[in-house]
Amino acid sequence: MIYAGIATHYVKSNQLKELQSALVDASKDNNDMLGDCAESVLKSFDHSMDTESSFLSQNRYDIDYAFDGKDTIEEIIESLESMGPDSQFGQSTLQTLSKMSPTSLKVTLEGLKRGARAQNIGEALQIEYRMSQVFMREGSDFYEGIRATLIDKSFKPRWSPASLEEVTQEMVESYFEELGERELTFITNETAKL
């Protein structure tokens, strides 16, 4: 998370309760709320870590080669296959992808592309919410995956459609359509004034 720039501080798990107390105390002491009382507390608990030994760092070249600039799952798979049988990253990633629902693979990639273009966090969350609601429809591959993995323990799901070629763009688009009265909405400063 730190290597990817998503997290800013690393706190050891055995210090989390102490961190929580320190944050509460700092917020009580900072009555004027003009400063960032959390930053100094987080810095005092922050432990340096070697991000260069992270999975992402060690596999950065292969990750970029396989995924960067690819518009389709088929292109990603082709890139992974071109890495050859000696590429541990390529082979393990191919093995993982081969177990996944073809629909889920295509919808997830489209969701990532749309999320990258989102103008704000609300728009990104709306995209994810729409996807989740369609994935949860009865008879979806989500339920088939649960059946095969947790109920029958066969680990042989019967995806529908069964192949990437059968998943149409129209099917993918259906995961991003407005949900009507079930649509996720956010209260903004503008809507709060109305």
ABEGO torsion letter per residue (X at the ends): XAAAGABABBBBAAAAAAAAAAAAAAAAABAAGABBAAAAAAAAABBBBBAAABAAAAAAAAAAAAABGBABAAAAAAAAAAAEAABAAAAAAAAAAAABBAAAAAAAAAAAAAAAABABAAAAAAAAAAAAAAAABBGBAAAAAAAAAAAAGAGBBBBOBABAAABBAAAAAAAABBAEAABBBBBBAAAAAX
